[in-house]
Amino acid sequence: MNRQSFNEGWIVSTTGNMVGELLGEKQAPPKSVTLPHDAMIALPRKEKNPAQNSGGFFPGGDYTYTKTFFVPEGKKERY
């Protein structure tokens, strides 16, 4: 049996932050990450962000995590 960590090889991308776009903030390009990961942790915190202290002053937004992986033909029935 081949065991492999499923935490590596993920891509995180923003699916849009309408408020941030209105404020002129640029969307980050897709980024390769290892899980666990917090998409907002590196973003600037501001008192005037929409969620204010309820969201830890982070800007919020929608993020998508994707991963592509290969399952060998002979093992597809098992998964």
PyMOL CGO cylinders between C-alpha atoms (Angstrom):
from pymol import cmd
from pymol.cgo import CYLINDER

trace = [
    CYLINDER, 0.00, 0.00, 0.00, 1.29, 3.45, -0.95, 0.3, 1, 1, 1, 1, 1, 1,
    CYLINDER, 1.29, 3.45, -0.95, 0.58, 6.08, 1.68, 0.3, 1, 1, 1, 1, 1, 1,
    CYLINDER, 0.58, 6.08, 1.68, 0.90, 9.69, 0.77, 0.3, 1, 1, 1, 1, 1, 1,
    CYLINDER, 0.90, 9.69, 0.77, 0.07, 12.89, 2.61, 0.3, 1, 1, 1, 1, 1, 1,
    CYLINDER, 0.07, 12.89, 2.61, -3.04, 14.51, 1.16, 0.3, 1, 1, 1, 1, 1, 1,
    CYLINDER, -3.04, 14.51, 1.16, -2.12, 17.86, 2.78, 0.3, 1, 1, 1, 1, 1, 1,
    CYLINDER, -2.12, 17.86, 2.78, 0.44, 18.89, 0.14, 0.3, 1, 1, 1, 1, 1, 1,
    CYLINDER, 0.44, 18.89, 0.14, -0.14, 20.23, -3.35, 0.3, 1, 1, 1, 1, 1, 1,
    CYLINDER, -0.14, 20.23, -3.35, -3.22, 22.39, -2.76, 0.3, 1, 1, 1, 1, 1, 1,
    CYLINDER, -3.22, 22.39, -2.76, -3.90, 25.67, -4.58, 0.3, 1, 1, 1, 1, 1, 1,
    CYLINDER, -3.90, 25.67, -4.58, -5.75, 28.50, -2.83, 0.3, 1, 1, 1, 1, 1, 1,
    CYLINDER, -5.75, 28.50, -2.83, -7.34, 31.28, -4.83, 0.3, 1, 1, 1, 1, 1, 1,
    CYLINDER, -7.34, 31.28, -4.83, -9.71, 34.07, -4.03, 0.3, 1, 1, 1, 1, 1, 1,
    CYLINDER, -9.71, 34.07, -4.03, -13.17, 33.90, -5.52, 0.3, 1, 1, 1, 1, 1, 1,
    CYLINDER, -13.17, 33.90, -5.52, -13.62, 37.60, -4.94, 0.3, 1, 1, 1, 1, 1, 1,
    CYLINDER, -13.62, 37.60, -4.94, -13.93, 40.12, -2.20, 0.3, 1, 1, 1, 1, 1, 1,
    CYLINDER, -13.93, 40.12, -2.20, -16.42, 42.65, -3.51, 0.3, 1, 1, 1, 1, 1, 1,
    CYLINDER, -16.42, 42.65, -3.51, -15.78, 45.15, -0.71, 0.3, 1, 1, 1, 1, 1, 1,
    CYLINDER, -15.78, 45.15, -0.71, -12.03, 44.88, -1.16, 0.3, 1, 1, 1, 1, 1, 1,
    CYLINDER, -12.03, 44.88, -1.16, -12.36, 45.40, -4.90, 0.3, 1, 1, 1, 1, 1, 1,
    CYLINDER, -12.36, 45.40, -4.90, -14.47, 48.51, -4.29, 0.3, 1, 1, 1, 1, 1, 1,
    CYLINDER, -14.47, 48.51, -4.29, -11.77, 49.82, -1.96, 0.3, 1, 1, 1, 1, 1, 1,
    CYLINDER, -11.77, 49.82, -1.96, -9.16, 49.26, -4.68, 0.3, 1, 1, 1, 1, 1, 1,
    CYLINDER, -9.16, 49.26, -4.68, -7.47, 46.22, -3.13, 0.3, 1, 1, 1, 1, 1, 1,
    CYLINDER, -7.47, 46.22, -3.13, -5.86, 43.84, -5.61, 0.3, 1, 1, 1, 1, 1, 1,
    CYLINDER, -5.86, 43.84, -5.61, -6.74, 40.15, -5.63, 0.3, 1, 1, 1, 1, 1, 1,
    CYLINDER, -6.74, 40.15, -5.63, -3.85, 37.81, -4.91, 0.3, 1, 1, 1, 1, 1, 1,
    CYLINDER, -3.85, 37.81, -4.91, -2.87, 35.32, -7.61, 0.3, 1, 1, 1, 1, 1, 1,
    CYLINDER, -2.87, 35.32, -7.61, -3.45, 31.59, -6.90, 0.3, 1, 1, 1, 1, 1, 1,
    CYLINDER, -3.45, 31.59, -6.90, -0.89, 30.21, -4.48, 0.3, 1, 1, 1, 1, 1, 1,
    CYLINDER, -0.89, 30.21, -4.48, 0.43, 26.72, -3.73, 0.3, 1, 1, 1, 1, 1, 1,
    CYLINDER, 0.43, 26.72, -3.73, -0.11, 25.76, -0.07, 0.3, 1, 1, 1, 1, 1, 1,
    CYLINDER, -0.11, 25.76, -0.07, 0.09, 22.86, 2.36, 0.3, 1, 1, 1, 1, 1, 1,
    CYLINDER, 0.09, 22.86, 2.36, -2.88, 22.21, 4.64, 0.3, 1, 1, 1, 1, 1, 1,
    CYLINDER, -2.88, 22.21, 4.64, -3.78, 23.25, 7.26, 0.3, 1, 1, 1, 1, 1, 1,
    CYLINDER, -3.78, 23.25, 7.26, -3.76, 26.79, 5.88, 0.3, 1, 1, 1, 1, 1, 1,
    CYLINDER, -3.76, 26.79, 5.88, -5.53, 30.05, 6.67, 0.3, 1, 1, 1, 1, 1, 1,
    CYLINDER, -5.53, 30.05, 6.67, -6.09, 32.11, 3.52, 0.3, 1, 1, 1, 1, 1, 1,
    CYLINDER, -6.09, 32.11, 3.52, -6.59, 35.38, 5.40, 0.3, 1, 1, 1, 1, 1, 1,
    CYLINDER, -6.59, 35.38, 5.40, -3.79, 35.21, 7.98, 0.3, 1, 1, 1, 1, 1, 1,
    CYLINDER, -3.79, 35.21, 7.98, -1.29, 37.17, 5.83, 0.3, 1, 1, 1, 1, 1, 1,
    CYLINDER, -1.29, 37.17, 5.83, -3.80, 39.87, 4.83, 0.3, 1, 1, 1, 1, 1, 1,
    CYLINDER, -3.80, 39.87, 4.83, -3.69, 43.30, 6.44, 0.3, 1, 1, 1, 1, 1, 1,
    CYLINDER, -3.69, 43.30, 6.44, -6.01, 43.82, 9.39, 0.3, 1, 1, 1, 1, 1, 1,
    CYLINDER, -6.01, 43.82, 9.39, -7.91, 47.11, 9.46, 0.3, 1, 1, 1, 1, 1, 1,
    CYLINDER, -7.91, 47.11, 9.46, -10.42, 48.48, 11.90, 0.3, 1, 1, 1, 1, 1, 1,
    CYLINDER, -10.42, 48.48, 11.90, -12.68, 49.54, 9.02, 0.3, 1, 1, 1, 1, 1, 1,
    CYLINDER, -12.68, 49.54, 9.02, -12.97, 46.07, 7.45, 0.3, 1, 1, 1, 1, 1, 1,
    CYLINDER, -12.97, 46.07, 7.45, -16.62, 44.98, 7.07, 0.3, 1, 1, 1, 1, 1, 1,
    CYLINDER, -16.62, 44.98, 7.07, -16.51, 42.30, 9.79, 0.3, 1, 1, 1, 1, 1, 1,
    CYLINDER, -16.51, 42.30, 9.79, -14.70, 44.67, 12.19, 0.3, 1, 1, 1, 1, 1, 1,
    CYLINDER, -14.70, 44.67, 12.19, -13.75, 42.93, 15.45, 0.3, 1, 1, 1, 1, 1, 1,
    CYLINDER, -13.75, 42.93, 15.45, -16.18, 40.05, 14.75, 0.3, 1, 1, 1, 1, 1, 1,
    CYLINDER, -16.18, 40.05, 14.75, -13.82, 38.94, 11.99, 0.3, 1, 1, 1, 1, 1, 1,
    CYLINDER, -13.82, 38.94, 11.99, -10.61, 39.86, 13.80, 0.3, 1, 1, 1, 1, 1, 1,
    CYLINDER, -10.61, 39.86, 13.80, -10.37, 42.98, 11.60, 0.3, 1, 1, 1, 1, 1, 1,
    CYLINDER, -10.37, 42.98, 11.60, -9.51, 40.77, 8.61, 0.3, 1, 1, 1, 1, 1, 1,
    CYLINDER, -9.51, 40.77, 8.61, -11.04, 41.79, 5.26, 0.3, 1, 1, 1, 1, 1, 1,
    CYLINDER, -11.04, 41.79, 5.26, -12.89, 38.52, 4.73, 0.3, 1, 1, 1, 1, 1, 1,
    CYLINDER, -12.89, 38.52, 4.73, -13.61, 37.16, 1.29, 0.3, 1, 1, 1, 1, 1, 1,
    CYLINDER, -13.61, 37.16, 1.29, -14.29, 33.86, -0.38, 0.3, 1, 1, 1, 1, 1, 1,
    CYLINDER, -14.29, 33.86, -0.38, -11.48, 31.42, -0.99, 0.3, 1, 1, 1, 1, 1, 1,
    CYLINDER, -11.48, 31.42, -0.99, -11.33, 28.17, -2.93, 0.3, 1, 1, 1, 1, 1, 1,
    CYLINDER, -11.33, 28.17, -2.93, -8.92, 25.33, -2.21, 0.3, 1, 1, 1, 1, 1, 1,
    CYLINDER, -8.92, 25.33, -2.21, -8.34, 22.87, -5.06, 0.3, 1, 1, 1, 1, 1, 1,
    CYLINDER, -8.34, 22.87, -5.06, -6.15, 19.85, -5.56, 0.3, 1, 1, 1, 1, 1, 1,
    CYLINDER, -6.15, 19.85, -5.56, -5.59, 17.55, -8.51, 0.3, 1, 1, 1, 1, 1, 1,
    CYLINDER, -5.59, 17.55, -8.51, -4.37, 14.03, -7.90, 0.3, 1, 1, 1, 1, 1, 1,
    CYLINDER, -4.37, 14.03, -7.90, -3.92, 10.79, -9.84, 0.3, 1, 1, 1, 1, 1, 1,
    CYLINDER, -3.92, 10.79, -9.84, -5.51, 7.46, -8.92, 0.3, 1, 1, 1, 1, 1, 1,
    CYLINDER, -5.51, 7.46, -8.92, -3.98, 4.51, -10.79, 0.3, 1, 1, 1, 1, 1, 1,
    CYLINDER, -3.98, 4.51, -10.79, -6.42, 2.59, -12.98, 0.3, 1, 1, 1, 1, 1, 1,
    CYLINDER, -6.42, 2.59, -12.98, -6.18, -0.58, -10.89, 0.3, 1, 1, 1, 1, 1, 1,
    CYLINDER, -6.18, -0.58, -10.89, -7.02, 1.22, -7.65, 0.3, 1, 1, 1, 1, 1, 1,
    CYLINDER, -7.02, 1.22, -7.65, -10.05, 3.28, -8.70, 0.3, 1, 1, 1, 1, 1, 1,
    CYLINDER, -10.05, 3.28, -8.70, -12.49, 0.68, -7.37, 0.3, 1, 1, 1, 1, 1, 1,
    CYLINDER, -12.49, 0.68, -7.37, -11.05, 1.11, -3.88, 0.3, 1, 1, 1, 1, 1, 1,
    CYLINDER, -11.05, 1.11, -3.88, -11.62, 4.87, -3.70, 0.3, 1, 1, 1, 1, 1, 1,
]
cmd.load_cgo(trace, "trace")
